[in-house]
Amino acid sequence: MPPLKKLWLGIVIVTDISLMGWLLGNFRSAEWPLILGDFMALIGVSWGCYSLHTRIESAIAKLEELQAWTSLSQAFFWLAQVS
């Protein structure tokens, strides 16, 4: 499932960059409710980005742990056949 999560992480990062660009480009000319709404959206999207990133890291850690156990069980299987 990490590849699909990585796709969504990329989409969220692009959205975050776009919101920041709009905020920086329209800070002086936009009305305060729009600026406040963009700032709140920026905080929410950034939190979503962080949350998704931590989920991807934990999924990768689980896969690495599974790979280590698989390699260990293959070594024991090979030792059992050699003896």
VENLIN-V803625 format. One record per pair of residues at least 6 apart in sequence whose ideal C-beta (glycine too) atoms are under 8 Angstrom apart, sorted by the first residue. I is the first residue (numbers start at 1). J is the second residue. D is the distance in whole Angstrom. If there is no record, write none. Layout:
I|J|D, I|J|D
This chain:
1|59|6, 2|56|5, 2|59|5, 2|60|6, 2|63|8, 5|52|6, 5|55|6, 5|56|5, 5|59|7, 6|56|6, 8|52|6, 9|49|7, 9|52|5, 9|53|6, 9|56|7, 12|45|6, 12|48|6, 12|49|5, 12|52|6, 13|49|6, 15|45|5, 16|42|7, 16|45|5, 16|46|6, 16|49|6, 19|38|6, 19|41|6, 19|42|5, 19|45|6, 20|42|6, 22|38|6, 23|35|7, 23|38|5, 23|39|7, 23|42|7, 26|34|8, 26|35|8, 27|35|7, 30|38|8
